[in-house]
């Protein structure tokens, strides 16, 4: 369910990227033409000309046929990619694995020579210990890491099932985490440098120009790209890369949902076409795109994101840590992994998971997320609360329903779900 909700609203990144990509061929770049002297980052272009954004989520606004057509186009493109299989995603990954680092390196080198770059690095690297006392900081950081690594969404498990049995999954996992961390670190440095530069140019404090969320890619980076030589070329290349990254991510979300449906229904492939599941999901996502095609579409994206990420993902991670650390015979699990893949698990990670520190930390993150979610829900009307809490509770309720079915089986080595709770017994886990 989480992968489905993520795929439903993550298409917005693709839609906004398509809009910026198509207009990258105009000269001058439309987001560099300021219509308001006080709007130093020209957020007005993103809010008014791309989103036609209303003041709040409760103000519907007009229907935006241009955005809706881009949503349909993006979903159809992703559906075609997923129908072709994981090989298409692999080819896309060949580009997305290297091109973002090239673009970030170009922006970083250019940014280091801008006025205010030194102050930006000093501000970024100087710790403000008082902010560490704010619980929300820790929750936001934790959820961001979960989202970047797709932890708790099922996507890494789905992709690992495509690997050969004796593939070095452990090594790939460490490389993946290191690559994601490096990309995030470079992005943070670049964002701080350019926002400090724009603040310095207009005689403002850094806090007065701070933006967050999708605005970072479509406001800060668009203005940063405009400072490069041949800005049209770099802007087109940057947003085309975002499109490829978005298709790659959508492939993971959609394939995870489709694979879960197939695994949950015994003998699914005997009476149904697996391709049909992916096509039906594409049709459902096309219907959901209407939700994000009005003037309040951006607010709806943030609402779905909040109710999807703040509670369900940490809750699933907590359940995983608890089951592996306290209900499974992890030594038998490691022995089976050694037998099947030729490599054992990381003992340090196993010791951390089986200890109580991870469980307690996730409990604290979950409690903070619940408090913030209740505070956010208090500002919404009944209909939006009903929608939001349905998104939050559906993964939890489905998990409880699945566990209540005593005869349910996992599609890995025909393991009966009841055997998970018999810790002394060895776990027969078949790796794809």
C-alpha positions as a Python dict, from the first residue, in 0.01 Angstrom:
ca = {
    (1, 'X'): (0, 0, 0),
    (2, 'X'): (283, 240, 82),
    (3, 'X'): (443, 177, -257),
    (4, 'X'): (107, 247, -423),
    (5, 'X'): (59, 579, -242),
    (6, 'X'): (417, 677, -321),
    (7, 'X'): (367, 598, -688),
    (8, 'X'): (41, 797, -691),
    (9, 'X'): (193, 1127, -580),
    (10, 'X'): (555, 1079, -691),
    (11, 'X'): (436, 1131, -1047),
    (12, 'X'): (411, 1500, -960),
    (13, 'X'): (792, 1520, -971),
    (14, 'X'): (781, 1381, -1323),
    (15, 'X'): (507, 1623, -1424),
    (16, 'X'): (691, 1930, -1296),
    (17, 'X'): (1014, 1807, -1455),
    (18, 'X'): (844, 1762, -1794),
    (19, 'X'): (709, 2117, -1770),
    (20, 'X'): (1053, 2262, -1696),
    (21, 'X'): (1220, 2040, -1957),
    (22, 'X'): (991, 2152, -2237),
    (23, 'X'): (1043, 2518, -2149),
    (24, 'X'): (1421, 2479, -2123),
    (25, 'X'): (1434, 2541, -2498),
    (26, 'X'): (1295, 2894, -2464),
    (27, 'X'): (1526, 3194, -2454),
    (28, 'X'): (1545, 3356, -2212),
    (29, 'X'): (1451, 3086, -1966),
    (30, 'X'): (1101, 3174, -1840),
    (31, 'X'): (1191, 3123, -1472),
    (32, 'X'): (1466, 3385, -1498),
    (33, 'X'): (1221, 3660, -1594),
    (34, 'X'): (1118, 3813, -1262),
    (35, 'X'): (768, 3958, -1235),
    (36, 'X'): (814, 4071, -876),
    (37, 'X'): (1126, 4246, -749),
    (38, 'X'): (1080, 4103, -398),
    (39, 'X'): (1066, 3744, -531),
    (40, 'X'): (1441, 3693, -555),
    (41, 'X'): (1420, 3322, -641),
    (42, 'X'): (1122, 3378, -874),
    (43, 'X'): (905, 3129, -687),
    (44, 'X'): (613, 3299, -858),
    (45, 'X'): (689, 3114, -1180),
    (46, 'X'): (669, 2776, -1010),
    (47, 'X'): (364, 2860, -800),
    (48, 'X'): (163, 3063, -1051),
    (49, 'X'): (260, 2952, -1401),
    (50, 'X'): (337, 2583, -1342),
    (51, 'X'): (112, 2492, -1049),
    (52, 'X'): (-150, 2768, -1055),
    (53, 'X'): (-132, 2711, -683),
    (54, 'X'): (-412, 2808, -445),
    (55, 'X'): (-356, 2949, -98),
    (56, 'X'): (-439, 2625, 88),
    (57, 'X'): (-535, 2263, 37),
    (58, 'X'): (-897, 2341, 121),
    (59, 'X'): (-927, 2581, -174),
    (60, 'X'): (-978, 2355, -476),
    (61, 'X'): (-894, 2602, -752),
    (62, 'X'): (-948, 2545, -1121),
    (63, 'X'): (-879, 2227, -1315),
    (64, 'X'): (-541, 2237, -1494),
    (65, 'X'): (-567, 2039, -1819),
    (66, 'X'): (-198, 2090, -1897),
    (67, 'X'): (-88, 1928, -1571),
    (68, 'X'): (-346, 1651, -1613),
    (69, 'X'): (-218, 1566, -1962),
    (70, 'X'): (139, 1553, -1829),
    (71, 'X'): (25, 1322, -1548),
    (72, 'X'): (-137, 1085, -1799),
    (73, 'X'): (168, 1101, -2026),
    (74, 'X'): (403, 1022, -1735),
    (75, 'X'): (191, 731, -1608),
    (76, 'X'): (158, 579, -1957),
    (77, 'X'): (534, 608, -2004),
    (78, 'X'): (603, 441, -1670),
    (79, 'X'): (347, 168, -1742),
    (80, 'X'): (511, 91, -2075),
    (81, 'X'): (848, 73, -1902),
    (82, 'X'): (722, -166, -1635),
    (83, 'X'): (551, -386, -1896),
    (84, 'X'): (886, -422, -2073),
    (85, 'X'): (1039, -546, -1749),
    (86, 'X'): (1334, -478, -1524),
    (87, 'X'): (1577, -464, -1820),
    (88, 'X'): (1434, -125, -1919),
    (89, 'X'): (1493, 7, -1568),
    (90, 'X'): (1845, -131, -1583),
    (91, 'X'): (1920, 63, -1900),
    (92, 'X'): (1778, 381, -1748),
    (93, 'X'): (1991, 324, -1439),
    (94, 'X'): (2306, 326, -1652),
    (95, 'X'): (2233, 694, -1714),
    (96, 'X'): (2085, 790, -1378),
    (97, 'X'): (2371, 629, -1185),
    (98, 'X'): (2631, 871, -1320),
    (99, 'X'): (2470, 1177, -1480),
    (100, 'X'): (2338, 1330, -1151),
    (101, 'X'): (2690, 1332, -1008),
    (102, 'X'): (2821, 1508, -1319),
    (103, 'X'): (2554, 1777, -1294),
    (104, 'X'): (2608, 1821, -921),
    (105, 'X'): (2983, 1848, -974),
    (106, 'X'): (2934, 2122, -1236),
    (107, 'X'): (2699, 2316, -1007),
    (108, 'X'): (2937, 2273, -713),
    (109, 'X'): (3242, 2398, -903),
    (110, 'X'): (3050, 2699, -1032),
    (111, 'X'): (2902, 2770, -691),
    (112, 'X'): (3237, 2772, -513),
    (113, 'X'): (3336, 3081, -711),
    (114, 'X'): (3019, 3275, -626),
    (115, 'X'): (2995, 3547, -366),
    (116, 'X'): (2885, 3403, -33),
    (117, 'X'): (3012, 3048, -95),
    (118, 'X'): (3253, 3063, 199),
    (119, 'X'): (2984, 3190, 436),
    (120, 'X'): (2751, 2914, 315),
    (121, 'X'): (3003, 2640, 393),
    (122, 'X'): (3080, 2794, 731),
    (123, 'X'): (2709, 2817, 814),
    (124, 'X'): (2648, 2459, 700),
    (125, 'X'): (2941, 2306, 888),
    (126, 'X'): (2896, 2505, 1210),
    (127, 'X'): (2678, 2296, 1442),
    (128, 'X'): (2384, 2464, 1613),
    (129, 'X'): (2347, 2237, 1912),
    (130, 'X'): (2029, 2405, 2033),
    (131, 'X'): (1842, 2277, 1728),
    (132, 'X'): (1934, 1920, 1817),
    (133, 'X'): (1702, 1954, 2115),
    (134, 'X'): (1404, 1984, 1882),
    (135, 'X'): (1245, 1639, 1844),
    (136, 'X'): (1107, 1722, 1502),
    (137, 'X'): (1460, 1760, 1362),
    (138, 'X'): (1541, 1397, 1442),
    (139, 'X'): (1211, 1271, 1306),
    (140, 'X'): (1249, 1463, 981),
    (141, 'X'): (1605, 1339, 934),
    (142, 'X'): (1503, 980, 1003),
    (143, 'X'): (1207, 988, 764),
    (144, 'X'): (1423, 1153, 496),
    (145, 'X'): (1681, 874, 521),
    (146, 'X'): (1405, 612, 507),
    (147, 'X'): (1261, 775, 197),
    (148, 'X'): (1597, 813, 22),
    (149, 'X'): (1684, 448, 80),
    (150, 'X'): (1325, 328, 21),
    (151, 'X'): (1336, 152, 357),
    (152, 'X'): (999, 16, 465),
    (153, 'X'): (848, 40, 116),
    (154, 'X'): (935, -307, -14),
    (155, 'X'): (1122, -166, -315),
    (156, 'X'): (1472, -292, -216),
    (157, 'X'): (1329, -639, -148),
    (158, 'X'): (1157, -640, -487),
    (159, 'X'): (1473, -537, -674),
    (160, 'X'): (1684, -790, -483),
    (161, 'X'): (1451, -1066, -604),
    (162, 'X'): (1576, -1001, -956),
    (163, 'X'): (1934, -1074, -855),
    (164, 'X'): (2097, -1409, -897),
    (165, 'X'): (2102, -1629, -590),
    (166, 'X'): (2471, -1580, -516),
    (167, 'X'): (2487, -1213, -603),
    (168, 'X'): (2681, -1008, -342),
    (169, 'X'): (2372, -834, -203),
    (170, 'X'): (2559, -713, 106),
    (171, 'X'): (2823, -532, -100),
    (172, 'X'): (2561, -380, -326),
    (173, 'X'): (2371, -258, -22),
    (174, 'X'): (2671, -75, 121),
    (175, 'X'): (2754, 80, -218),
    (176, 'X'): (2393, 190, -264),
    (177, 'X'): (2380, 355, 79),
    (178, 'X'): (2715, 527, 20),
    (179, 'X'): (2606, 655, -322),
    (180, 'X'): (2277, 791, -191),
    (181, 'X'): (2455, 955, 104),
    (182, 'X'): (2714, 1119, -123),
    (183, 'X'): (2446, 1250, -358),
    (184, 'X'): (2250, 1394, -65),
    (185, 'X'): (2559, 1559, 81),
    (186, 'X'): (2653, 1723, -250),
    (187, 'X'): (2296, 1844, -296),
    (188, 'X'): (2289, 2004, 49),
    (189, 'X'): (2618, 2185, -9),
    (190, 'X'): (2499, 2316, -347),
    (191, 'X'): (2163, 2434, -213),
    (192, 'X'): (2327, 2624, 73),
    (193, 'X'): (2586, 2786, -155),
    (194, 'X'): (2334, 2917, -407),
    (195, 'X'): (2078, 3029, -150),
    (196, 'X'): (2351, 3219, 36),
    (197, 'X'): (2457, 3374, -294),
    (198, 'X'): (2106, 3491, -381),
    (199, 'X'): (2057, 3623, -27),
    (200, 'X'): (2388, 3815, -47),
    (201, 'X'): (2297, 3968, -385),
    (202, 'X'): (1974, 4112, -243),
    (203, 'X'): (2108, 4207, 99),
    (204, 'X'): (1894, 3954, 285),
    (205, 'X'): (1959, 3701, 558),
    (206, 'X'): (1985, 3335, 465),
    (207, 'X'): (1671, 3249, 662),
    (208, 'X'): (1470, 3490, 445),
    (209, 'X'): (1529, 3292, 124),
    (210, 'X'): (1503, 2936, 256),
    (211, 'X'): (1272, 2705, 60),
    (212, 'X'): (1197, 2337, 112),
    (213, 'X'): (1030, 2040, -48),
    (214, 'X'): (999, 2013, -428),
    (215, 'X'): (1076, 2385, -449),
    (216, 'X'): (1443, 2299, -404),
    (217, 'X'): (1458, 2127, -744),
    (218, 'X'): (1226, 2364, -925),
    (219, 'X'): (1317, 2698, -767),
    (220, 'X'): (1671, 2692, -626),
    (221, 'X'): (1827, 2460, -884),
    (222, 'X'): (1652, 2633, -1174),
    (223, 'X'): (1805, 2964, -1066),
    (224, 'X'): (2143, 2800, -1008),
    (225, 'X'): (2142, 2649, -1357),
    (226, 'X'): (2068, 2993, -1501),
    (227, 'X'): (2407, 3112, -1373),
    (228, 'X'): (2597, 2856, -1582),
    (229, 'X'): (2722, 2914, -1936),
    (230, 'X'): (2465, 2786, -2188),
    (231, 'X'): (2189, 2775, -1926),
    (232, 'X'): (1937, 2622, -2169),
    (233, 'X'): (2161, 2323, -2227),
    (234, 'X'): (2227, 2261, -1859),
    (235, 'X'): (1863, 2317, -1762),
    (236, 'X'): (1741, 2072, -2024),
    (237, 'X'): (2000, 1816, -1920),
    (238, 'X'): (1919, 1858, -1550),
    (239, 'X'): (1543, 1817, -1586),
    (240, 'X'): (1581, 1533, -1833),
    (241, 'X'): (1790, 1359, -1567),
    (242, 'X'): (1515, 1422, -1311),
    (243, 'X'): (1269, 1263, -1555),
    (244, 'X'): (1485, 952, -1588),
    (245, 'X'): (1527, 935, -1211),
    (246, 'X'): (1152, 970, -1169),
    (247, 'X'): (1076, 692, -1417),
    (248, 'X'): (1328, 470, -1242),
    (249, 'X'): (1167, 539, -903),
    (250, 'X'): (816, 492, -1041),
    (251, 'X'): (922, 160, -1188),
    (252, 'X'): (1027, 47, -841),
    (253, 'X'): (703, 156, -675),
    (254, 'X'): (474, 13, -943),
    (255, 'X'): (660, -316, -976),
    (256, 'X'): (656, -357, -597),
    (257, 'X'): (277, -325, -594),
    (258, 'X'): (235, -563, -887),
    (259, 'X'): (474, -820, -740),
    (260, 'X'): (294, -800, -403),
    (261, 'X'): (-41, -873, -570),
    (262, 'X'): (106, -1172, -750),
    (263, 'X'): (271, -1307, -436),
    (264, 'X'): (-42, -1261, -224),
    (265, 'X'): (-261, -1466, -459),
    (266, 'X'): (-161, -1833, -489),
    (267, 'X'): (-127, -1960, -847),
    (268, 'X'): (-187, -1608, -976),
    (269, 'X'): (-4, -1662, -1302),
    (270, 'X'): (-217, -1967, -1383),
    (271, 'X'): (-538, -1770, -1424),
    (272, 'X'): (-433, -1410, -1486),
    (273, 'X'): (-190, -1227, -1709),
    (274, 'X'): (84, -1057, -1500),
    (275, 'X'): (98, -776, -1755),
    (276, 'X'): (-270, -706, -1691),
    (277, 'X'): (-197, -620, -1326),
    (278, 'X'): (49, -354, -1432),
    (279, 'X'): (-189, -210, -1689),
    (280, 'X'): (-473, -199, -1435),
    (281, 'X'): (-247, -22, -1189),
    (282, 'X'): (-156, 233, -1455),
    (283, 'X'): (-527, 295, -1516),
    (284, 'X'): (-587, 342, -1141),
    (285, 'X'): (-299, 590, -1120),
    (286, 'X'): (-447, 782, -1414),
    (287, 'X'): (-769, 817, -1215),
    (288, 'X'): (-575, 927, -905),
    (289, 'X'): (-397, 1194, -1107),
    (290, 'X'): (-719, 1397, -1114),
    (291, 'X'): (-664, 1458, -743),
    (292, 'X'): (-341, 1646, -816),
    (293, 'X'): (-456, 1835, -1127),
    (294, 'X'): (-642, 2121, -959),
    (295, 'X'): (-509, 2443, -814),
    (296, 'X'): (-459, 2273, -477),
    (297, 'X'): (-270, 1985, -639),
    (298, 'X'): (62, 2078, -483),
    (299, 'X'): (-99, 2092, -140),
    (300, 'X'): (-255, 1750, -204),
    (301, 'X'): (87, 1612, -293),
    (302, 'X'): (225, 1737, 38),
    (303, 'X'): (-79, 1599, 226),
    (304, 'X'): (-42, 1250, 78),
    (305, 'X'): (333, 1265, 139),
    (306, 'X'): (279, 1359, 504),
    (307, 'X'): (25, 1086, 576),
    (308, 'X'): (231, 827, 386),
    (309, 'X'): (579, 893, 524),
    (310, 'X'): (544, 1031, 877),
    (311, 'X'): (381, 727, 1038),
    (312, 'X'): (348, 419, 812),
    (313, 'X'): (712, 394, 702),
    (314, 'X'): (863, 426, 1055),
    (315, 'X'): (596, 185, 1182),
    (316, 'X'): (688, -78, 923),
    (317, 'X'): (1058, -31, 999),
    (318, 'X'): (978, -78, 1368),
    (319, 'X'): (788, -399, 1290),
    (320, 'X'): (1076, -528, 1078),
    (321, 'X'): (1335, -451, 1347),
    (322, 'X'): (1118, -612, 1614),
    (323, 'X'): (1045, -929, 1415),
    (324, 'X'): (1405, -982, 1305),
    (325, 'X'): (1552, -890, 1639),
    (326, 'X'): (1307, -1042, 1884),
    (327, 'X'): (1082, -1297, 1713),
    (328, 'X'): (1308, -1470, 1461),
    (329, 'X'): (1598, -1705, 1513),
    (330, 'X'): (1840, -1476, 1335),
    (331, 'X'): (2126, -1724, 1374),
    (332, 'X'): (1927, -1975, 1170),
    (333, 'X'): (1849, -1698, 925),
    (334, 'X'): (2218, -1618, 888),
    (335, 'X'): (2300, -1987, 841),
    (336, 'X'): (2040, -2014, 567),
    (337, 'X'): (2174, -1701, 401),
    (338, 'X'): (2524, -1846, 413),
    (339, 'X'): (2397, -2166, 257),
    (340, 'X'): (2207, -1998, -25),
    (341, 'X'): (2428, -1702, -113),
    (342, 'X'): (2770, -1808, 11),
    (343, 'X'): (2795, -1499, 232),
    (344, 'X'): (2678, -1440, 586),
    (345, 'X'): (2513, -1134, 733),
    (346, 'X'): (2689, -838, 883),
    (347, 'X'): (2728, -931, 1250),
    (348, 'X'): (2742, -567, 1361),
    (349, 'X'): (2409, -489, 1195),
    (350, 'X'): (2251, -803, 1335),
    (351, 'X'): (2369, -714, 1685),
    (352, 'X'): (2225, -363, 1652),
    (353, 'X'): (1892, -491, 1521),
    (354, 'X'): (1863, -762, 1784),
    (355, 'X'): (1941, -512, 2058),
    (356, 'X'): (1682, -275, 2193),
    (357, 'X'): (1846, 48, 2076),
    (358, 'X'): (1702, 36, 1725),
    (359, 'X'): (1358, -58, 1855),
    (360, 'X'): (1354, 221, 2113),
    (361, 'X'): (1485, 476, 1863),
    (362, 'X'): (1210, 387, 1616),
    (363, 'X'): (950, 406, 1891),
    (364, 'X'): (1064, 761, 1972),
    (365, 'X'): (1056, 858, 1604),
    (366, 'X'): (709, 708, 1573),
    (367, 'X'): (582, 897, 1878),
    (368, 'X'): (717, 1228, 1744),
    (369, 'X'): (564, 1159, 1405),
    (370, 'X'): (226, 1081, 1561),
    (371, 'X'): (230, 1405, 1759),
    (372, 'X'): (320, 1613, 1452),
    (373, 'X'): (65, 1432, 1236),
    (374, 'X'): (-213, 1500, 1486),
    (375, 'X'): (-113, 1866, 1495),
    (376, 'X'): (-121, 1882, 1115),
    (377, 'X'): (-453, 1695, 1097),
    (378, 'X'): (-604, 1949, 1338),
    (379, 'X'): (-571, 2215, 1066),
    (380, 'X'): (-761, 2008, 805),
    (381, 'X'): (-1132, 1963, 747),
    (382, 'X'): (-1320, 1636, 792),
    (383, 'X'): (-1292, 1517, 430),
    (384, 'X'): (-917, 1573, 412),
    (385, 'X'): (-871, 1406, 751),
    (386, 'X'): (-1072, 1107, 629),
    (387, 'X'): (-853, 1081, 320),
    (388, 'X'): (-529, 1129, 512),
    (389, 'X'): (-596, 883, 792),
    (390, 'X'): (-725, 627, 540),
    (391, 'X'): (-384, 650, 373),
    (392, 'X'): (-205, 615, 706),
    (393, 'X'): (-412, 329, 848),
    (394, 'X'): (-458, 115, 537),
    (395, 'X'): (-104, -37, 543),
    (396, 'X'): (-142, -107, 916),
    (397, 'X'): (-484, -269, 882),
    (398, 'X'): (-376, -480, 586),
    (399, 'X'): (-73, -602, 779),
    (400, 'X'): (-290, -701, 1077),
    (401, 'X'): (-539, -872, 845),
    (402, 'X'): (-260, -1067, 679),
    (403, 'X'): (-118, -1179, 1012),
    (404, 'X'): (-465, -1278, 1133),
    (405, 'X'): (-500, -1521, 846),
    (406, 'X'): (-338, -1819, 1010),
    (407, 'X'): (-314, -2015, 686),
    (408, 'X'): (-142, -1743, 486),
    (409, 'X'): (189, -1827, 330),
    (410, 'X'): (481, -1625, 208),
    (411, 'X'): (588, -1679, -151),
    (412, 'X'): (942, -1762, -44),
    (413, 'X'): (1010, -2128, -15),
    (414, 'X'): (645, -2192, 84),
    (415, 'X'): (711, -2062, 436),
    (416, 'X'): (401, -2067, 654),
    (417, 'X'): (355, -1733, 826),
    (418, 'X'): (297, -1907, 1160),
    (419, 'X'): (651, -2043, 1154),
    (420, 'X'): (784, -1689, 1185),
    (421, 'X'): (680, -1680, 1550),
    (422, 'X'): (852, -2002, 1651),
    (423, 'X'): (1190, -1857, 1729),
    (424, 'X'): (1370, -2184, 1818),
    (425, 'X'): (1284, -2331, 1478),
    (426, 'X'): (1514, -2265, 1180),
    (427, 'X'): (1381, -2028, 920),
    (428, 'X'): (1364, -2175, 573),
    (429, 'X'): (1415, -1869, 355),
    (430, 'X'): (1459, -1909, -16),
    (431, 'X'): (1642, -1623, -185),
    (432, 'X'): (1544, -1551, -542),
}
